[in-house]
Amino acid sequence: MTQIIFEKSRPGTRGVKLPDAGVEHNLNKYLPENLLKEEKLDLPELTELDVMRHFINLSRKNFSVDTVFYPLGSCTMKYNPKINEYAASLDGFLNIHPNQDEGTAQGALQLMYELQEYLKIITGLDAVSLQPSAGAHGEFTGMLIVKSYFEKKGEKRTKVIIPDSAHGTNPASAKMCGFDIVEIKSNSKGLVDIEELKKVLDNDVAALMMTNPNTLGLFEENIQEISKLMHDAGALLYYDGANLNAIMGITNPGLMGFDVVHVNLHKTFSTPHGGGGPGAGPVAVVEKLADFLPVPVAAKKNNTYYLNYDLKNTIGKVKAFYGNFGVLVRAYTYILTMGKEGLKKASEDAVLNANYLKEKLKDYYDLPYDRLCMHEFVLSADKQKHEGVNALGIAKRLMDFDIHPPTVYFPLIVHEAMMIEPTETESKETLDNFIDVMRKINTEIQNDPALVQESPLKTSVSKVDETLAARQPNLRWK
Ligand SMILES: *Cc1c(COP(=O)(O)O)cnc(C)c1O
C-alpha cells in the first residue's frame, strides 16, 4: 500500500540545511494578532530524497501521452515534440518580462506577429488574437465579438443555434455571453439537419456554432448551403476549431464561410495539455470583425514590431498581458518544424489512422455512423452492455493493458459512446496493438464479463465511485 506524504512524515526530519542568514526568525510581532495562526502548520517533514521519490513515484502512476497510447477523442493527445520545450526554454523567451520595453522584446513580438500570420493562413481568415488561454475561453471571446458586432449595428439578436453533437463548452460559452441557446437535432447521417435549421432560423439569431468535422468525426457536407442560409439571414457562423488536425492544409474555415474561429494550440499544434493547462485558444475573424478583437494584438510597422491597443470596437482584454506566451512559442516552433507540407501530411495521417482503427474495430463494436471519418470516430458499446459490460467498463479495462481510455459517453447522441482519436503521431504497431486489445476485451466480455467489470486490476487505484468523488470530494488526508 502506498503511503501518502503525510504518513511518511517523521517529526524533525529536514530536506535542506541552510546557513543562518543572520536575520530575525520570529516575524510574528510584526503581524496583527488576529491574523496569527493558533495551531502549528501541519506540514510533512521528510528528507530531500524521500520527497523526490514521493513525487517521481506519483508521476509514474499517471497515464500520460509520453508513457502510453492515449486515444482520448476530441482531446488530440498527440506527441509533443521536445524541440518545442527547447525553444520555450530559451533564455530570451523564458526570462522576458511582460512590462519590458517593446524595443527590447522585438524577438518575442515578431514571434507573436508571425504566429498570428500563420494562423490567418491556416484558418483562412483575416485577423487573429492570441490572448485566450483555452478553447472554451476562445469561444467566449468569439461570442463576445459576435455580441458586440450586432450591438454596434443596432440589431437585437438574442439566439445562438447549436447542433446536438456540439462540445458542451459551445452552449456554455454562448450562454455566458447572454445568448439563448437553440439546439437542433442531427439527421440520420449524423450531420446538421438543414430542414431543422431552416425552422429555427429567424431575425433573432446571432450565430450558428459548429464544429467541422463534427464531434462524430464526420465532415459536414452541406457546409456551403448552411453558410449561405446563415448569411442570408444576417447571422454569423462560428467555427469550433479545437481539432483542426483533420483539415489543416487541406481546406479551412474561411473557405467554408465561417466568420469567427477559435483554435486550440494545445491540441492541433502539439503543446502539452491535460491536468488543467496552460493552453491557448487564439481567435481568428473575418475583416469586418477585426477591430472587435481583444487588445493588444501584435503588429508591425517599418520593420518594427509593437503591441497595437488601437482597435476601434475592441471588446477589451480577456487575459492578463498577451496570452500564455510559453504556449505560443511551442506552437510557433511546431508550425515552423512541420512547414506547409508537414501540416497537411499531419492531417492526412490523422484521418488515415482514425479510418484504419474504425475499419478494424467495426466488426467487434457497433459503429452507428458507418462512413468515412475524419480525425476521430465514435463506436457504441451497446452490444457489450447487453452482455454485461458498458463503455465505462471497457474504458477501465484498457488501463490494464497500458492504454489510456477513449472519451466515453460523449457525444451525447450515441448510446454508450466511445470516441476514439488516435492522432497522426502513432505508429502502425501501436494502432495494431490497440486493435488487438479492443478485440481481446470484446472476447473477455463474452467469456467472463465479471473480470472486465472489476477492472482495472493493475492500477494503483481500482474502480472508484466517480459520482461520489465529484459530488462530495474528500480533500483532507485525515
Ligand atoms: C477540447 C475542445 C473544446 C474546449 O477546449 P479547452 O481548451 O478544453 O477549453 C471545445 N470544443 C471541442 C470540439 C474540443 O474538442
The ligand as a Tripos MOL2 file, in Angstrom:
@<TRIPOS>MOLECULE
LIG
   15    15     1     0     0
SMALL
NO_CHARGES

@<TRIPOS>ATOM
      1 C1        -11.3150   20.4830  -26.3420 C.3       1 LIG1
      2 C2        -12.4620   21.0660  -27.0370 C.ar      1 LIG1
      3 C3        -13.0050   22.3000  -26.6290 C.ar      1 LIG1
      4 C4        -12.5530   23.0370  -25.3680 C.3       1 LIG1
      5 O1        -11.1880   23.3530  -25.3320 O.3       1 LIG1
      6 P1        -10.4990   23.6550  -23.9180 P.3       1 LIG1
      7 O2         -9.1290   24.1090  -24.2460 O.co2     1 LIG1
      8 O3        -10.5380   22.3800  -23.1460 O.co2     1 LIG1
      9 O4        -11.2970   24.7190  -23.2520 O.co2     1 LIG1
     10 C5        -14.0400   22.8310  -27.3590 C.ar      1 LIG1
     11 N1        -14.5370   22.1810  -28.4260 N.ar      1 LIG1
     12 C6        -14.0490   20.9940  -28.8530 C.ar      1 LIG1
     13 C7        -14.6360   20.3390  -30.0630 C.3       1 LIG1
     14 C8        -12.9980   20.3850  -28.1620 C.ar      1 LIG1
     15 O5        -12.5280   19.2230  -28.5640 O.3       1 LIG1
@<TRIPOS>BOND
     1     1     2 1
     2     2     3 ar
     3     2    14 ar
     4     3     4 1
     5     3    10 ar
     6     4     5 1
     7     5     6 1
     8     6     7 2
     9     6     8 1
    10     6     9 1
    11    10    11 ar
    12    11    12 ar
    13    12    13 1
    14    12    14 ar
    15    14    15 1
@<TRIPOS>SUBSTRUCTURE
     1 LIG1         1 GROUP 0 **** ****
